[in-house]
Amino acid sequence: MGRHIEYARPSETEYLDSLAAAGMPSDYIAVQKMIYRVVRWNISAFPNRTVRKLTGRPATTFPEFARDVRDVWLP
């Protein structure tokens, strides 16, 4: 889509420490720890049948979704 995106890959400790240093509450940090692990371990990439059960259609990938709504992403 013509945009450069830089992605930082902090370690789990670095990320959680930065949240604590920013004054985030411990329960928020605990949730972020869980989300961090789900993303890093790629658990969310495993297919599931929930979308098909709810919509009657298989889920799409993010690239498919982005292509389908491309105009929304562009300035």
C-alpha positions in Angstrom: 0.0 0.0 0.0 3.0 2.2 -0.3 3.5 3.0 3.4 6.6 2.2 5.4 5.9 0.8 8.9 8.6 0.2 11.4 8.0 -2.5 13.9 9.9 -2.7 17.2 10.4 -6.2 18.7 10.9 -5.6 22.4 11.4 -8.7 24.6 8.6 -9.6 26.9 10.5 -8.1 29.9 11.3 -4.9 28.0 7.7 -4.4 27.0 6.2 -5.1 30.4 8.8 -3.0 32.1 8.0 -0.1 29.8 4.3 -0.4 30.7 5.2 -0.4 34.4 7.4 2.6 33.9 4.5 4.4 32.2 2.4 3.8 35.4 0.1 1.2 34.0 -1.8 -0.8 36.6 -0.7 -4.3 37.4 -3.9 -5.9 36.1 -3.5 -4.1 32.7 0.1 -5.4 32.6 -1.0 -8.9 33.3 -3.5 -8.8 30.4 -0.8 -7.3 28.1 1.6 -10.1 29.1 -1.0 -12.7 28.0 -1.6 -10.8 24.7 2.1 -10.5 24.1 2.5 -14.3 24.5 -0.4 -15.1 22.2 1.1 -12.9 19.5 4.7 -14.0 19.9 3.8 -17.7 20.1 1.6 -17.2 17.0 -1.4 -18.8 18.8 -3.9 -16.5 17.1 -2.8 -17.8 13.7 -4.3 -21.2 14.3 -7.6 -21.6 12.4 -10.8 -21.9 14.3 -14.3 -22.4 13.3 -16.0 -19.6 15.2 -16.3 -17.2 12.2 -17.8 -20.0 10.1 -20.2 -20.9 12.8 -21.3 -17.3 13.2 -21.4 -16.2 9.6 -21.7 -19.4 7.6 -18.5 -18.4 5.7 -14.8 -19.2 6.4 -12.7 -16.4 7.9 -10.5 -14.4 5.6 -6.9 -13.6 6.1 -5.8 -10.1 7.0 -4.3 -9.5 3.5 -7.6 -10.5 2.0 -9.5 -8.2 4.3 -7.0 -5.3 3.6 -7.4 -5.8 -0.1 -11.2 -5.9 0.1 -11.3 -2.6 2.0 -8.2 -1.0 0.5 -9.9 2.4 0.0 -10.4 2.7 3.8 -6.7 2.4 4.4 -5.5 4.9 1.9 -5.5 8.7 2.6 
